[in-house]
Each structure stands twice: as structure tokens, then as C-alpha cells.
Amino acid sequence: MGGIISIIAGLLILFNLMAGTWVLIILFPIWFITHCIARLTHLSFIRMFVGSIYYYFTLIVNILGIILGFMMIANPFFSLLSASYTIGIYLLVLGIDSVVFGLSLLSMRRF
């Protein structure tokens, strides 16, 4: 689901530059929410194979992402004003989350 929304957002921005504003207001918060829900569905796998510390980190990051997504939907002005900072910080934390998960899986393969 998140991939489809990403494709739609990318095409809108490429072919209609004015739609970029609407993408930030409408589609980006929906993408945030769907991506976080998708990550939350993997929590049992993460807890079983990676450990409880990473489990709680992932749980907190994704719950914050869902809250942030709903805040952006509820107040589009918030989404426009703080988009660069909010999105940048969240994507940075999400990237760290993904790298740590990948490294955890690599260290598991050696044993």
C-alpha cells in the first residue's frame, strides 16, 4: 500500500508541480500512517529474532509516526509549515531503525 501511494505522489509531483502542495497536505500523512502500520505488523518477528530493545525502539518510532501522520491530517497548516523539519527528523530516525534492523539480521546469520 505504501509503495502505491509513493508512486502516486511521485507522479503527481513530476507532472503537476502545483500538486506538490496537495501531496504534502494529503498523501504524505497517509503514507506516514500506512508505512508505520506496516512496520507494526512485523513487531512479533522483530521481537522473536532481533530482541526486545530493538522491538521497543521500533514500536515507539512507529507509534510516533502514526501520531504525526494524524496530526498532519488534522492540521494541514502544521504539515506545510513544519514539513521539512518534521519529515527530515522522522525519516532520519526511520532510516536508523532500518539500518539497525538490517545489521541485526546480518549478525544473526553468522550464528
Residue pairs with C-beta under 8 A, 6 or more apart in sequence:
1 34
1 38
2 31
2 34
2 35
2 38
5 27
5 30
5 31
5 34
6 31
8 27
9 23
9 27
9 28
9 31
12 19
12 20
12 22
12 23
12 27
13 19
13 20
13 23
21 80
24 79
24 80
24 83
25 72
25 76
25 79
25 80
26 73
26 76
28 72
28 79
28 83
28 87
29 68
29 69
29 70
29 72
29 73
29 79
30 69
30 73
31 69
32 65
32 66
32 68
32 69
32 72
32 90
33 65
33 66
33 69
33 70
35 65
36 62
36 63
36 65
36 66
36 69
37 62
37 66
39 58
39 62
40 59
40 62
40 63
43 55
43 58
43 59
46 54
46 55
46 58
46 101
47 55
49 104
49 105
49 108
50 101
50 104
50 105
50 108
51 104
54 100
54 101
54 104
57 97
57 100
58 97
58 101
61 93
61 94
61 97
64 90
65 90
65 94
68 86
68 90
71 78
72 78
72 79
72 86
73 79
79 86
